[in-house]
Amino acid sequence: MTLEQKFLWFFGAIACLLAVASIIGRVLAKRAKTEGSISTIENLNQRVNAWWGMVIIFFVSYLLGGNATVILFGFISLFALREFITLTPTRPGDHNALFSAFFILIPLQYVLIGTHWYSLFTLLIPVYAFLLLPAIAVLSQDTDSFLERAAKIQWGVMICIYCISHAPALLLLDLQGFTGQNALLLFYLVFVVQLSDVLQYVFGKLFGKHKVAPLVSPSKTVEGLVGGGLSATLIGGCMFWMTPFNFWQSLLMSLVIVVMGFLGGLVMSAIKRSLSAKDWGTMIKGHGGMLDRMDSICFAAPIFFHLTRYFFSV
Amino acid sequence: MWISNALISVLRFLIGVTARWESPPDLTRQRIYFANHTSHMDTLAIIAALPPEARVNVKPVAAADYWGKNRFLRYISQKGLNAVLIDRNPTPGTNVLEPIFDVVRAGHSIIIFPEGTRSSQALPGEFKSGLYRLAEAFPEVDLVPIYLENLHRSMPKGKHVPLPIICTIRIGDPMPRFVDEEKQVFLQRARDAIVRLSA
């Protein structure tokens, strides 16, 4: 198959899935009688509609080329960090550090991807931002809970910029026998992560009985995790034709993506709770905020990136 | 007006400015919106939160010493925001509020910040008497409290660039009016109306 054919198959299949989901949603909405089921179905349909929107945005970004995808993820980072900082208490003394994070670090990190400057891409935030952000903050001489404030800004920057940027960074890998097709790998990652989330939700709603971590995330169940996680892994394995992997390699990669995605969802949920919020925001109808949708990507992307780079680059 | 539309788009992109109404508003009535004041974006944020058809008739009250400082700010405030400029340090004998009274008499709704200046706190400070005098002079106009959430974090006093932090504009129901209410009691009640929205 050529690159174009693979893409058409991929997006065609997703469009069919979503069409089926939309039809099921319509049918369920007509059948729902009790108040609880009506609101669940309404939320389900909002989620499906939001999925249409997200898939269309990704599709258009692919048509516009690699740079458009990098810019798209730059905006995703911006909106994610905006949600993170909104829920995190900051003080006027953090203003300059936050200004640098939003208006210097985000553009810089994505320009480094766009210009294929790999070494600085991996170092910019863990080394330079790590040291310079608190250095900028200290100049305003506000020592009130300085460590907490610095740590929170660094966490936000690591999660929302550094981790998320590893998804589009797949575009700068040089993989054996896969030249020019890296965008497929990005879609593979996003697809497996999101499919795992969706299937965990579906399995949880259908069969969920035992909660995994009720104190952290009341909606995650063992049945959802196992059923949804394993099916997503299996489907991910079957998607090997759009990756440089064979079936077994793809299966293992999908398993890693699913596990990291699950852990990411859990950790981000705990952070949300420690900031006493239920959702990160209201940007994506039915899902909550940008970070509610990206939490699993944050954890899966860097690991997937480095495993792929280590084992499969030229 | 293209200036205000452009400014509103930038603001929406950066800080969201979602409006949360306590209950669906009756926008056909003349209203005095009063809010806590923490940043230079407050006026624009409130205008952005109002439905477009309600914006036309709303005039924000702004300090002439800032918004009339140079031609650029004067152009933005008067042409873009449709503002009434008042002199915060008037010559003795003149009434600071006179331009506001004229506008309300002409039937416009207005936006005022009763603290008279920006504060760096999440909750409003003490109110000046302007709101009381307006309330007394126009008993038939609705007094609507607004709590501006997070704007003090996005652009604190002394900073010139807004940070992208999601700000919410909480617009309350009109305050009940009581005849012959004492000034201090009224101002306290008005401040409490905003504080209540912040919870």
Boltz contact constraints between the chains, C-beta under 6 A:
constraints:
  - contact:
      token1: [A, 82]
      token2: [B, 164]
      max_distance: 6.0
  - contact:
      token1: [A, 85]
      token2: [B, 165]
      max_distance: 6.0
  - contact:
      token1: [A, 86]
      token2: [B, 165]
      max_distance: 6.0
  - contact:
      token1: [A, 86]
      token2: [B, 166]
      max_distance: 6.0
  - contact:
      token1: [A, 92]
      token2: [B, 156]
      max_distance: 6.0
  - contact:
      token1: [A, 95]
      token2: [B, 159]
      max_distance: 6.0
  - contact:
      token1: [A, 98]
      token2: [B, 163]
      max_distance: 6.0
  - contact:
      token1: [A, 102]
      token2: [B, 164]
      max_distance: 6.0
